[in-house]
C-alpha cells in the first residue's frame, strides 16, 4: 500500500477522477481517498512513481507520503 499527499482535491468528482485514472492503469487497484487529510492510499501492482504520474495527469499535485 502506497500513500500519497495530493493537493487540489476538494470534492467527490476529484475522488472519482483519481480513482478511475488509477484503475485505468491497474483495474485491480484498491484506491482509498481521504479528502480531509488530502491523502490517497493505493494498493496496486503499479510502482509509486507511476501512480504519482497518473495523478498528475489528472491535474493534481502528488507526492509520496
Phi and psi restraints in degrees (range 20) as a CNS / XPLOR table:
assign (resid 1 and name C) (resid 2 and name N)
       (resid 2 and name CA) (resid 2 and name C) 1.0 -104.1 20.0 2
assign (resid 2 and name N) (resid 2 and name CA)
       (resid 2 and name C) (resid 3 and name N) 1.0 143.1 20.0 2
assign (resid 2 and name C) (resid 3 and name N)
       (resid 3 and name CA) (resid 3 and name C) 1.0 -116.5 20.0 2
assign (resid 3 and name N) (resid 3 and name CA)
       (resid 3 and name C) (resid 4 and name N) 1.0 136.1 20.0 2
assign (resid 3 and name C) (resid 4 and name N)
       (resid 4 and name CA) (resid 4 and name C) 1.0 -127.2 20.0 2
assign (resid 4 and name N) (resid 4 and name CA)
       (resid 4 and name C) (resid 5 and name N) 1.0 146.1 20.0 2
assign (resid 4 and name C) (resid 5 and name N)
       (resid 5 and name CA) (resid 5 and name C) 1.0 -97.0 20.0 2
assign (resid 5 and name N) (resid 5 and name CA)
       (resid 5 and name C) (resid 6 and name N) 1.0 124.8 20.0 2
assign (resid 5 and name C) (resid 6 and name N)
       (resid 6 and name CA) (resid 6 and name C) 1.0 -125.2 20.0 2
assign (resid 6 and name N) (resid 6 and name CA)
       (resid 6 and name C) (resid 7 and name N) 1.0 119.7 20.0 2
assign (resid 6 and name C) (resid 7 and name N)
       (resid 7 and name CA) (resid 7 and name C) 1.0 -90.7 20.0 2
assign (resid 7 and name N) (resid 7 and name CA)
       (resid 7 and name C) (resid 8 and name N) 1.0 143.8 20.0 2
assign (resid 7 and name C) (resid 8 and name N)
       (resid 8 and name CA) (resid 8 and name C) 1.0 102.2 20.0 2
assign (resid 8 and name N) (resid 8 and name CA)
       (resid 8 and name C) (resid 9 and name N) 1.0 -6.4 20.0 2
assign (resid 8 and name C) (resid 9 and name N)
       (resid 9 and name CA) (resid 9 and name C) 1.0 -80.1 20.0 2
assign (resid 9 and name N) (resid 9 and name CA)
       (resid 9 and name C) (resid 10 and name N) 1.0 133.3 20.0 2
assign (resid 9 and name C) (resid 10 and name N)
       (resid 10 and name CA) (resid 10 and name C) 1.0 -143.1 20.0 2
assign (resid 10 and name N) (resid 10 and name CA)
       (resid 10 and name C) (resid 11 and name N) 1.0 -8.8 20.0 2
assign (resid 10 and name C) (resid 11 and name N)
       (resid 11 and name CA) (resid 11 and name C) 1.0 -154.4 20.0 2
assign (resid 11 and name N) (resid 11 and name CA)
       (resid 11 and name C) (resid 12 and name N) 1.0 -179.8 20.0 2
assign (resid 11 and name C) (resid 12 and name N)
       (resid 12 and name CA) (resid 12 and name C) 1.0 -62.7 20.0 2
assign (resid 12 and name N) (resid 12 and name CA)
       (resid 12 and name C) (resid 13 and name N) 1.0 -32.3 20.0 2
assign (resid 12 and name C) (resid 13 and name N)
       (resid 13 and name CA) (resid 13 and name C) 1.0 -62.3 20.0 2
assign (resid 13 and name N) (resid 13 and name CA)
       (resid 13 and name C) (resid 14 and name N) 1.0 -40.6 20.0 2
assign (resid 13 and name C) (resid 14 and name N)
       (resid 14 and name CA) (resid 14 and name C) 1.0 -61.3 20.0 2
assign (resid 14 and name N) (resid 14 and name CA)
       (resid 14 and name C) (resid 15 and name N) 1.0 -45.1 20.0 2
assign (resid 14 and name C) (resid 15 and name N)
       (resid 15 and name CA) (resid 15 and name C) 1.0 -58.8 20.0 2
assign (resid 15 and name N) (resid 15 and name CA)
       (resid 15 and name C) (resid 16 and name N) 1.0 -47.8 20.0 2
assign (resid 15 and name C) (resid 16 and name N)
       (resid 16 and name CA) (resid 16 and name C) 1.0 -64.2 20.0 2
assign (resid 16 and name N) (resid 16 and name CA)
       (resid 16 and name C) (resid 17 and name N) 1.0 -43.3 20.0 2
assign (resid 16 and name C) (resid 17 and name N)
       (resid 17 and name CA) (resid 17 and name C) 1.0 -62.1 20.0 2
assign (resid 17 and name N) (resid 17 and name CA)
       (resid 17 and name C) (resid 18 and name N) 1.0 -46.1 20.0 2
assign (resid 17 and name C) (resid 18 and name N)
       (resid 18 and name CA) (resid 18 and name C) 1.0 -68.3 20.0 2
assign (resid 18 and name N) (resid 18 and name CA)
       (resid 18 and name C) (resid 19 and name N) 1.0 -43.9 20.0 2
assign (resid 18 and name C) (resid 19 and name N)
       (resid 19 and name CA) (resid 19 and name C) 1.0 -59.6 20.0 2
assign (resid 19 and name N) (resid 19 and name CA)
       (resid 19 and name C) (resid 20 and name N) 1.0 -47.4 20.0 2
assign (resid 19 and name C) (resid 20 and name N)
       (resid 20 and name CA) (resid 20 and name C) 1.0 -66.0 20.0 2
assign (resid 20 and name N) (resid 20 and name CA)
       (resid 20 and name C) (resid 21 and name N) 1.0 -37.4 20.0 2
assign (resid 20 and name C) (resid 21 and name N)
       (resid 21 and name CA) (resid 21 and name C) 1.0 -64.7 20.0 2
assign (resid 21 and name N) (resid 21 and name CA)
       (resid 21 and name C) (resid 22 and name N) 1.0 -44.3 20.0 2
assign (resid 21 and name C) (resid 22 and name N)
       (resid 22 and name CA) (resid 22 and name C) 1.0 -66.3 20.0 2
assign (resid 22 and name N) (resid 22 and name CA)
       (resid 22 and name C) (resid 23 and name N) 1.0 -43.9 20.0 2
assign (resid 22 and name C) (resid 23 and name N)
       (resid 23 and name CA) (resid 23 and name C) 1.0 -71.6 20.0 2
assign (resid 23 and name N) (resid 23 and name CA)
       (resid 23 and name C) (resid 24 and name N) 1.0 -17.5 20.0 2
assign (resid 23 and name C) (resid 24 and name N)
       (resid 24 and name CA) (resid 24 and name C) 1.0 -68.8 20.0 2
assign (resid 24 and name N) (resid 24 and name CA)
       (resid 24 and name C) (resid 25 and name N) 1.0 -32.5 20.0 2
assign (resid 24 and name C) (resid 25 and name N)
       (resid 25 and name CA) (resid 25 and name C) 1.0 -86.4 20.0 2
assign (resid 25 and name N) (resid 25 and name CA)
       (resid 25 and name C) (resid 26 and name N) 1.0 -31.6 20.0 2
assign (resid 25 and name C) (resid 26 and name N)
       (resid 26 and name CA) (resid 26 and name C) 1.0 -142.7 20.0 2
assign (resid 26 and name N) (resid 26 and name CA)
       (resid 26 and name C) (resid 27 and name N) 1.0 92.8 20.0 2
assign (resid 26 and name C) (resid 27 and name N)
       (resid 27 and name CA) (resid 27 and name C) 1.0 -56.1 20.0 2
assign (resid 27 and name N) (resid 27 and name CA)
       (resid 27 and name C) (resid 28 and name N) 1.0 -23.4 20.0 2
assign (resid 27 and name C) (resid 28 and name N)
       (resid 28 and name CA) (resid 28 and name C) 1.0 -89.0 20.0 2
assign (resid 28 and name N) (resid 28 and name CA)
       (resid 28 and name C) (resid 29 and name N) 1.0 0.3 20.0 2
assign (resid 28 and name C) (resid 29 and name N)
       (resid 29 and name CA) (resid 29 and name C) 1.0 -63.8 20.0 2
assign (resid 29 and name N) (resid 29 and name CA)
       (resid 29 and name C) (resid 30 and name N) 1.0 141.1 20.0 2
assign (resid 29 and name C) (resid 30 and name N)
       (resid 30 and name CA) (resid 30 and name C) 1.0 -103.5 20.0 2
assign (resid 30 and name N) (resid 30 and name CA)
       (resid 30 and name C) (resid 31 and name N) 1.0 116.2 20.0 2
assign (resid 30 and name C) (resid 31 and name N)
       (resid 31 and name CA) (resid 31 and name C) 1.0 -115.4 20.0 2
assign (resid 31 and name N) (resid 31 and name CA)
       (resid 31 and name C) (resid 32 and name N) 1.0 125.8 20.0 2
assign (resid 31 and name C) (resid 32 and name N)
       (resid 32 and name CA) (resid 32 and name C) 1.0 -125.8 20.0 2
assign (resid 32 and name N) (resid 32 and name CA)
       (resid 32 and name C) (resid 33 and name N) 1.0 123.9 20.0 2
assign (resid 32 and name C) (resid 33 and name N)
       (resid 33 and name CA) (resid 33 and name C) 1.0 -121.6 20.0 2
assign (resid 33 and name N) (resid 33 and name CA)
       (resid 33 and name C) (resid 34 and name N) 1.0 133.0 20.0 2
assign (resid 33 and name C) (resid 34 and name N)
       (resid 34 and name CA) (resid 34 and name C) 1.0 -118.3 20.0 2
assign (resid 34 and name N) (resid 34 and name CA)
       (resid 34 and name C) (resid 35 and name N) 1.0 103.8 20.0 2
assign (resid 34 and name C) (resid 35 and name N)
       (resid 35 and name CA) (resid 35 and name C) 1.0 -63.1 20.0 2
assign (resid 35 and name N) (resid 35 and name CA)
       (resid 35 and name C) (resid 36 and name N) 1.0 -33.9 20.0 2
assign (resid 35 and name C) (resid 36 and name N)
       (resid 36 and name CA) (resid 36 and name C) 1.0 -61.4 20.0 2
assign (resid 36 and name N) (resid 36 and name CA)
       (resid 36 and name C) (resid 37 and name N) 1.0 -41.1 20.0 2
assign (resid 36 and name C) (resid 37 and name N)
       (resid 37 and name CA) (resid 37 and name C) 1.0 -101.4 20.0 2
assign (resid 37 and name N) (resid 37 and name CA)
       (resid 37 and name C) (resid 38 and name N) 1.0 0.4 20.0 2
assign (resid 37 and name C) (resid 38 and name N)
       (resid 38 and name CA) (resid 38 and name C) 1.0 59.2 20.0 2
assign (resid 38 and name N) (resid 38 and name CA)
       (resid 38 and name C) (resid 39 and name N) 1.0 36.1 20.0 2
assign (resid 38 and name C) (resid 39 and name N)
       (resid 39 and name CA) (resid 39 and name C) 1.0 -113.0 20.0 2
assign (resid 39 and name N) (resid 39 and name CA)
       (resid 39 and name C) (resid 40 and name N) 1.0 146.8 20.0 2
assign (resid 39 and name C) (resid 40 and name N)
       (resid 40 and name CA) (resid 40 and name C) 1.0 -126.4 20.0 2
assign (resid 40 and name N) (resid 40 and name CA)
       (resid 40 and name C) (resid 41 and name N) 1.0 124.6 20.0 2
assign (resid 40 and name C) (resid 41 and name N)
       (resid 41 and name CA) (resid 41 and name C) 1.0 -108.2 20.0 2
assign (resid 41 and name N) (resid 41 and name CA)
       (resid 41 and name C) (resid 42 and name N) 1.0 131.6 20.0 2
assign (resid 41 and name C) (resid 42 and name N)
       (resid 42 and name CA) (resid 42 and name C) 1.0 -131.1 20.0 2
assign (resid 42 and name N) (resid 42 and name CA)
       (resid 42 and name C) (resid 43 and name N) 1.0 124.4 20.0 2
assign (resid 42 and name C) (resid 43 and name N)
       (resid 43 and name CA) (resid 43 and name C) 1.0 -104.0 20.0 2
assign (resid 43 and name N) (resid 43 and name CA)
       (resid 43 and name C) (resid 44 and name N) 1.0 111.1 20.0 2
assign (resid 43 and name C) (resid 44 and name N)
       (resid 44 and name CA) (resid 44 and name C) 1.0 -155.9 20.0 2
assign (resid 44 and name N) (resid 44 and name CA)
       (resid 44 and name C) (resid 45 and name N) 1.0 161.2 20.0 2
assign (resid 44 and name C) (resid 45 and name N)
       (resid 45 and name CA) (resid 45 and name C) 1.0 -79.9 20.0 2
assign (resid 45 and name N) (resid 45 and name CA)
       (resid 45 and name C) (resid 46 and name N) 1.0 -9.5 20.0 2
assign (resid 45 and name C) (resid 46 and name N)
       (resid 46 and name CA) (resid 46 and name C) 1.0 -73.4 20.0 2
assign (resid 46 and name N) (resid 46 and name CA)
       (resid 46 and name C) (resid 47 and name N) 1.0 142.9 20.0 2
assign (resid 46 and name C) (resid 47 and name N)
       (resid 47 and name CA) (resid 47 and name C) 1.0 -70.1 20.0 2
assign (resid 47 and name N) (resid 47 and name CA)
       (resid 47 and name C) (resid 48 and name N) 1.0 157.7 20.0 2
assign (resid 47 and name C) (resid 48 and name N)
       (resid 48 and name CA) (resid 48 and name C) 1.0 -56.6 20.0 2
assign (resid 48 and name N) (resid 48 and name CA)
       (resid 48 and name C) (resid 49 and name N) 1.0 -41.7 20.0 2
assign (resid 48 and name C) (resid 49 and name N)
       (resid 49 and name CA) (resid 49 and name C) 1.0 -65.7 20.0 2
assign (resid 49 and name N) (resid 49 and name CA)
       (resid 49 and name C) (resid 50 and name N) 1.0 -30.5 20.0 2
assign (resid 49 and name C) (resid 50 and name N)
       (resid 50 and name CA) (resid 50 and name C) 1.0 -69.2 20.0 2
assign (resid 50 and name N) (resid 50 and name CA)
       (resid 50 and name C) (resid 51 and name N) 1.0 -38.3 20.0 2
assign (resid 50 and name C) (resid 51 and name N)
       (resid 51 and name CA) (resid 51 and name C) 1.0 -65.8 20.0 2
assign (resid 51 and name N) (resid 51 and name CA)
       (resid 51 and name C) (resid 52 and name N) 1.0 -41.7 20.0 2
assign (resid 51 and name C) (resid 52 and name N)
       (resid 52 and name CA) (resid 52 and name C) 1.0 -58.0 20.0 2
assign (resid 52 and name N) (resid 52 and name CA)
       (resid 52 and name C) (resid 53 and name N) 1.0 -43.9 20.0 2
assign (resid 52 and name C) (resid 53 and name N)
       (resid 53 and name CA) (resid 53 and name C) 1.0 -64.3 20.0 2
assign (resid 53 and name N) (resid 53 and name CA)
       (resid 53 and name C) (resid 54 and name N) 1.0 -40.4 20.0 2
assign (resid 53 and name C) (resid 54 and name N)
       (resid 54 and name CA) (resid 54 and name C) 1.0 -62.0 20.0 2
assign (resid 54 and name N) (resid 54 and name CA)
       (resid 54 and name C) (resid 55 and name N) 1.0 -44.6 20.0 2
assign (resid 54 and name C) (resid 55 and name N)
       (resid 55 and name CA) (resid 55 and name C) 1.0 -64.8 20.0 2
assign (resid 55 and name N) (resid 55 and name CA)
       (resid 55 and name C) (resid 56 and name N) 1.0 -42.2 20.0 2
assign (resid 55 and name C) (resid 56 and name N)
       (resid 56 and name CA) (resid 56 and name C) 1.0 -63.1 20.0 2
assign (resid 56 and name N) (resid 56 and name CA)
       (resid 56 and name C) (resid 57 and name N) 1.0 -36.5 20.0 2
assign (resid 56 and name C) (resid 57 and name N)
       (resid 57 and name CA) (resid 57 and name C) 1.0 -62.3 20.0 2
assign (resid 57 and name N) (resid 57 and name CA)
       (resid 57 and name C) (resid 58 and name N) 1.0 -25.7 20.0 2
assign (resid 57 and name C) (resid 58 and name N)
       (resid 58 and name CA) (resid 58 and name C) 1.0 -82.6 20.0 2
assign (resid 58 and name N) (resid 58 and name CA)
       (resid 58 and name C) (resid 59 and name N) 1.0 -5.2 20.0 2
assign (resid 58 and name C) (resid 59 and name N)
       (resid 59 and name CA) (resid 59 and name C) 1.0 100.3 20.0 2
assign (resid 59 and name N) (resid 59 and name CA)
       (resid 59 and name C) (resid 60 and name N) 1.0 15.3 20.0 2
assign (resid 59 and name C) (resid 60 and name N)
       (resid 60 and name CA) (resid 60 and name C) 1.0 -113.1 20.0 2
assign (resid 60 and name N) (resid 60 and name CA)
       (resid 60 and name C) (resid 61 and name N) 1.0 150.5 20.0 2
assign (resid 60 and name C) (resid 61 and name N)
       (resid 61 and name CA) (resid 61 and name C) 1.0 -85.9 20.0 2
assign (resid 61 and name N) (resid 61 and name CA)
       (resid 61 and name C) (resid 62 and name N) 1.0 127.4 20.0 2
assign (resid 61 and name C) (resid 62 and name N)
       (resid 62 and name CA) (resid 62 and name C) 1.0 -133.6 20.0 2
assign (resid 62 and name N) (resid 62 and name CA)
       (resid 62 and name C) (resid 63 and name N) 1.0 138.6 20.0 2
assign (resid 62 and name C) (resid 63 and name N)
       (resid 63 and name CA) (resid 63 and name C) 1.0 -136.3 20.0 2
assign (resid 63 and name N) (resid 63 and name CA)
       (resid 63 and name C) (resid 64 and name N) 1.0 152.4 20.0 2
assign (resid 63 and name C) (resid 64 and name N)
       (resid 64 and name CA) (resid 64 and name C) 1.0 -72.2 20.0 2
assign (resid 64 and name N) (resid 64 and name CA)
       (resid 64 and name C) (resid 65 and name N) 1.0 131.6 20.0 2
